[in-house]
Amino acid sequence: MDVPEAVGRRRSIRFLLPHKPVELDKIQRMLEAARLASHWGNVSTLRAVVIRRDTADAEVLAALPPPVAGYQIGLAPVIIVWFLESAACDQVGTRLRELVDAGAIGYGPGRRQEVEAKLVPLMESASEILKQPGLSEVDCGQGIAQATLMAVAMGLGTCCLGTGDPDRVRRKLGLPESCRVLVIQTVGYPAESPEAGGQRPRLPFESLFHLNRYGEPFPRDPRVVAELQAEKLLQPEAPLAWREAELAYLQRALDLKGQGLLE
Ligand SMILES: Cc1cc2nc3c(=O)[nH]c(=O)nc-3n(C[C@H](O)[C@H](O)[C@H](O)COP(=O)(O)O)c2cc1C
């Protein structure tokens, strides 16, 4: 599957086949994709605990359901708890030297002294600030997005879930205090159709993106829109005519009556 189609097909799949296990090598492929995402200073704060519902600790599972559509935890064969290890920022000096040695930044071997005198102290002095919520979360989001696209390309469905009490999840998993639980991601084989009711609504393109200055909409070329439709990045929008019937079917098939959102 090409990148445009994977992006177009990526939508939150809330209805998963509870009985069909996900192969651990597919989860590994997701984690490998996440690991390759960029991070400021190459410090890689993104971490994860992979939870298999069939073997997981009951107390851990009980801490996971989100405030919205919590039934998803009961359906997903695998749940990835993505978290941020802020202590990784302490390694920025080492990680920068690695980047320089890898020839990534453009400072050749002759400029090592400059790296030690200027670049490393600059980044080390910023690392306490960069441990705070902000830039590192952006980097983690990129990693999670890469893992998600990998999952889509393998035919898996996922949904990112917020947690009402991230600190409770952190404690149940035994994570150190330097860690922040970011998002919980369900993973499984979809019980719903690939369309999942259609591409979900978004704010108008022109209201989101600007050219040169704020308030000057980035021009949306209809020719590019048509190309992206052909490449399946842009797909028919929700709700498709038969979505309500599909939801009723899923509710019966997965025995979801009485479990919140579908009531
Ligand atoms: C960080 C994050 C947290 C989310 N939390 C929840 C959640 O708690 N429950 C839920 O059903 N969906 C959750 N979602 C999914 C969004 O609601 C979803 O992205 C939105 O409905 C747009 O649909 P799409 O992802 O299918 O395009 C979350 C998504 C993200 C990125």
PDBQT file of the ligand as one rigid body, heavy atoms in Angstrom, charges set to zero:
ROOT
HETATM    1  C1  LIG A 301      -4.697  11.494  21.495  1.00  0.00    +0.000 C 
HETATM    2  C2  LIG A 301      -6.012  10.913  21.073  1.00  0.00    +0.000 A 
HETATM    3  C3  LIG A 301      -6.937  10.521  22.019  1.00  0.00    +0.000 A 
HETATM    4  C4  LIG A 301      -8.149   9.956  21.634  1.00  0.00    +0.000 A 
HETATM    5  N1  LIG A 301      -9.016   9.517  22.591  1.00  0.00    +0.000 NA
HETATM    6  C5  LIG A 301     -10.103   8.799  22.214  1.00  0.00    +0.000 A 
HETATM    7  C6  LIG A 301     -10.940   8.165  23.193  1.00  0.00    +0.000 A 
HETATM    8  O1  LIG A 301     -10.700   8.262  24.399  1.00  0.00    +0.000 OA
HETATM    9  N2  LIG A 301     -11.995   7.438  22.763  1.00  0.00    +0.000 N 
HETATM   10  C7  LIG A 301     -12.272   7.282  21.434  1.00  0.00    +0.000 A 
HETATM   11  O2  LIG A 301     -13.220   6.577  21.100  1.00  0.00    +0.000 OA
HETATM   12  N3  LIG A 301     -11.502   7.882  20.472  1.00  0.00    +0.000 NA
HETATM   13  C8  LIG A 301     -10.430   8.624  20.830  1.00  0.00    +0.000 A 
HETATM   14  N4  LIG A 301      -9.612   9.183  19.874  1.00  0.00    +0.000 N 
HETATM   15  C9  LIG A 301      -9.954   9.057  18.450  1.00  0.00    +0.000 C 
HETATM   16  C10 LIG A 301     -10.504  10.373  17.900  1.00  0.00    +0.000 C 
HETATM   17  O3  LIG A 301     -11.745  10.634  18.503  1.00  0.00    +0.000 OA
HETATM   18  C11 LIG A 301     -10.575  10.280  16.364  1.00  0.00    +0.000 C 
HETATM   19  O4  LIG A 301      -9.336  10.611  15.916  1.00  0.00    +0.000 OA
HETATM   20  C12 LIG A 301     -11.602  11.164  15.740  1.00  0.00    +0.000 C 
HETATM   21  O5  LIG A 301     -12.820  10.584  15.993  1.00  0.00    +0.000 OA
HETATM   22  C13 LIG A 301     -11.372  11.347  14.227  1.00  0.00    +0.000 C 
HETATM   23  O6  LIG A 301     -11.597  10.151  13.588  1.00  0.00    +0.000 OA
HETATM   24  P1  LIG A 301     -10.506   9.325  12.773  1.00  0.00    +0.000 P 
HETATM   25  O7  LIG A 301      -9.320   9.074  13.644  1.00  0.00    +0.000 OA
HETATM   26  O8  LIG A 301     -11.210   8.094  12.453  1.00  0.00    +0.000 OA
HETATM   27  O9  LIG A 301     -10.162  10.096  11.557  1.00  0.00    +0.000 OA
HETATM   28  C14 LIG A 301      -8.441   9.800  20.247  1.00  0.00    +0.000 A 
HETATM   29  C15 LIG A 301      -7.500  10.212  19.276  1.00  0.00    +0.000 A 
HETATM   30  C16 LIG A 301      -6.297  10.750  19.689  1.00  0.00    +0.000 A 
HETATM   31  C17 LIG A 301      -5.303  11.144  18.618  1.00  0.00    +0.000 C 
ENDROOT
TORSDOF 0
